[in-house]
Amino acid sequence: MSTSKAASMAKGFDLTAAIRTIPDYPKPGIQFRDITTLLADADAFRGAVDALVDGHRDEQVDLVAGIEARGFILGGALAHQLSAGFVPIRKKGKLPHDTIRVAYSLEYGVDEMEMHRDAVRPGQRVLLTDDLIATGGTAEGAVKLLRELGAEIVAACFVIDLPDLGGRKRLEALGVQVRTLIAFEGD
C-alpha cells in the first residue's frame, strides 16, 4: 500500500502538521522527524493509530512486534485495537531471558537488537511496527529475527516514510507488505 494524502489526513487531522522536524540531529545533515509531538496530541495520536489499524483490521494478526522505542508506543496501541499480543524488539542487553540477536545498519551507524527466543511461535502472524522507516536496516533486522522464530510477517507499518532512503523498497524486496501514513521526500 502506498502513502496517500488520505492516509496523512487521518480522521480529518493532518498528521504531517503534528510532526516536528529537528535539523542536524543526531548528526549534521539529518532531518530528524520527531513524532513525540504527534503522540502528545490526542487527536493526532488516535488518528495515526486508527489509520494503521484500518489497514489490518480484516487480517488475522496474532502479535504486533514493536521496535524500540517509539515502536513500543505504537505497537501497544495497535495490539490493543487488533486484540493481539505484543512483542518488544529491543536493543541488545535489555531483555532478561534467553534471546536471539541480529546486527543491523541504521541511517547513521550500526547496532544490534534482540528479542526473547520464546516470544513468537512458528506460524504466528505478526504485524511489525515502528514510527519511521528510513534506510530499512532496523526493520530488516526485525524481520530477520521474527522469521528466525518462524513468524509469518503480515506487514510492516510506519507513521513516516523517508522514501529517498530506500527502506520501503528494501522491505518489499524481502516480500514484506509496507504501509505508511506520511512521506517526507528528500530526506
C-alpha positions as CSV (number, residue, x, y, z in Angstrom):
1,M,0.0,0.0,0.0
2,S,1.3,3.4,-0.8
3,T,1.3,6.6,1.2
4,S,-1.5,8.9,0.2
5,K,-2.9,12.2,1.2
6,A,-5.9,10.4,2.6
7,A,-3.7,8.4,5.0
8,S,-1.9,11.6,6.2
9,M,-5.4,13.1,6.8
10,A,-6.3,10.5,9.4
11,K,-9.9,11.2,10.7
12,G,-9.7,14.7,9.1
13,F,-6.5,15.6,11.0
14,D,-3.3,16.5,9.1
15,L,-0.7,14.2,10.7
16,T,2.1,15.9,8.9
17,A,1.4,19.1,10.8
18,A,1.7,17.1,14.1
19,I,5.3,16.1,13.5
20,R,8.2,18.2,14.5
21,T,11.4,18.3,12.4
22,I,14.7,18.8,14.2
23,P,17.6,19.7,11.8
24,D,21.1,18.2,12.3
25,Y,20.0,15.6,14.8
26,P,21.6,13.2,15.8
27,K,24.3,14.4,13.5
28,P,24.8,17.1,10.8
29,G,22.7,16.7,7.7
30,I,20.0,14.5,9.3
31,Q,16.4,15.9,9.4
32,F,15.0,14.1,12.4
33,R,11.2,13.6,12.2
34,D,10.1,13.6,15.8
35,I,6.7,12.0,16.5
36,T,6.6,13.0,20.2
37,T,4.5,16.0,19.2
38,L,2.1,13.7,17.4
39,L,1.9,11.4,20.4
40,A,1.1,14.3,22.7
41,D,-1.8,15.4,20.6
42,A,-4.7,13.1,21.4
43,D,-6.5,13.6,18.1
44,A,-3.3,13.1,16.0
45,F,-2.3,10.0,18.0
46,R,-5.8,8.4,17.7
47,G,-5.9,9.3,14.0
48,A,-2.5,7.7,13.4
49,V,-3.3,4.5,15.3
50,D,-6.8,4.2,13.7
51,A,-5.2,4.7,10.2
52,L,-2.6,2.0,10.9
53,V,-5.2,-0.4,12.3
54,D,-7.6,0.1,9.5
55,G,-5.1,-1.3,7.1
56,H,-5.0,-4.6,9.0
57,R,-8.4,-4.9,10.8
58,D,-9.6,-7.7,8.5
59,E,-6.4,-9.7,8.7
60,Q,-5.7,-12.3,11.4
61,V,-2.9,-10.7,13.4
62,D,-1.7,-12.8,16.4
63,L,1.1,-10.4,17.5
64,V,2.2,-6.9,17.0
65,A,6.0,-6.5,17.2
66,G,7.2,-3.0,18.1
67,I,10.8,-1.8,17.5
68,E,12.4,0.1,20.4
69,A,11.4,2.7,21.4
70,R,8.6,4.6,19.6
71,G,7.5,1.3,18.1
72,F,6.6,0.2,21.6
73,I,4.1,3.1,21.9
74,L,2.5,2.5,18.5
75,G,2.7,-1.3,18.9
76,G,0.9,-1.4,22.2
77,A,-1.9,0.7,20.8
78,L,-2.2,-1.4,17.6
79,A,-2.1,-4.7,19.6
80,H,-4.9,-3.5,21.8
81,Q,-7.1,-2.4,18.9
82,L,-6.4,-5.7,17.0
83,S,-6.9,-7.9,20.1
84,A,-3.4,-9.2,19.5
85,G,-0.4,-9.8,21.8
86,F,2.6,-7.5,21.8
87,V,6.3,-8.4,21.4
88,P,9.1,-5.9,22.1
89,I,12.2,-5.9,19.8
90,R,14.9,-4.3,21.9
91,K,18.4,-3.0,21.7
92,K,20.9,-5.6,22.9
93,G,21.3,-6.3,26.6
94,K,17.8,-5.1,27.6
95,L,15.9,-8.4,27.8
96,P,16.2,-10.7,30.9
97,H,15.5,-14.1,29.3
98,D,17.0,-16.2,26.6
99,T,17.3,-14.1,23.4
100,I,18.2,-14.2,19.7
101,R,20.1,-11.2,18.3
102,V,20.9,-9.6,15.0
103,A,23.2,-6.8,13.8
104,Y,21.6,-4.1,11.7
105,S,22.5,-0.9,9.9
106,L,21.0,2.5,10.7
107,E,20.9,5.7,8.7
108,Y,23.7,6.9,10.8
109,G,25.5,3.8,12.2
110,V,25.3,0.1,13.2
111,D,23.7,-1.6,16.2
112,E,22.2,-4.9,17.4
113,M,18.7,-5.8,18.5
114,E,17.2,-8.8,20.1
115,M,14.0,-10.5,21.2
116,H,13.1,-13.3,23.6
117,R,13.5,-16.7,21.9
118,D,10.1,-17.7,23.1
119,A,8.2,-14.5,22.0
120,V,6.9,-16.0,18.8
121,R,5.8,-19.4,17.9
122,P,6.2,-20.8,14.3
123,G,3.3,-19.8,12.1
124,Q,2.1,-16.9,14.2
125,R,1.0,-13.9,12.1
126,V,2.9,-10.8,13.1
127,L,2.4,-7.1,12.2
128,L,5.7,-5.2,12.6
129,T,5.6,-1.5,13.5
130,D,7.8,1.5,14.2
131,D,7.4,5.2,13.9
132,L,9.6,5.7,10.8
133,I,11.2,3.8,8.0
134,A,14.4,5.4,6.6
135,T,17.1,3.0,5.2
136,G,15.1,0.0,6.4
137,G,18.1,-1.5,8.3
138,T,16.3,-1.7,11.6
139,A,13.1,-3.1,10.1
140,E,15.0,-5.6,8.1
141,G,16.8,-6.8,11.2
142,A,13.4,-7.2,13.0
143,V,12.0,-9.2,10.1
144,K,15.1,-11.5,10.2
145,L,14.6,-12.0,14.0
146,L,10.9,-12.7,13.6
147,R,11.4,-15.1,10.6
148,E,14.2,-16.9,12.5
149,L,11.5,-17.9,15.0
150,G,9.1,-19.0,12.3
151,A,6.8,-15.9,12.3
152,E,4.7,-15.0,9.2
153,I,5.1,-11.3,8.7
154,V,1.6,-9.9,7.8
155,A,3.0,-6.5,7.0
156,A,5.2,-3.7,8.4
157,C,3.6,-0.4,9.2
158,F,5.0,3.0,10.0
159,V,3.7,6.5,10.5
160,I,6.5,8.1,8.4
161,D,8.4,7.0,5.3
162,L,11.6,8.7,4.0
163,P,11.3,7.2,0.5
164,D,14.5,8.7,-0.8
165,L,16.5,6.5,1.7
166,G,15.0,3.2,0.2
167,G,13.7,1.5,3.3
168,R,10.3,0.6,1.9
169,K,11.9,-1.0,-1.2
170,R,14.3,-2.9,1.0
171,L,11.5,-4.5,2.9
172,E,9.4,-5.1,-0.1
173,A,12.4,-7.0,-1.6
174,L,12.1,-9.3,1.4
175,G,8.4,-9.9,0.5
176,V,7.0,-7.7,3.2
177,Q,4.0,-5.5,2.6
178,V,4.7,-2.0,3.8
179,R,2.1,0.6,4.9
180,T,3.0,4.2,5.8
181,L,0.9,7.2,6.5
182,I,3.2,10.1,5.7
183,A,6.1,10.6,3.3
184,F,8.8,13.2,3.6
185,E,10.6,13.5,0.3
186,G,14.3,14.5,0.1
187,D,15.4,13.1,3.5
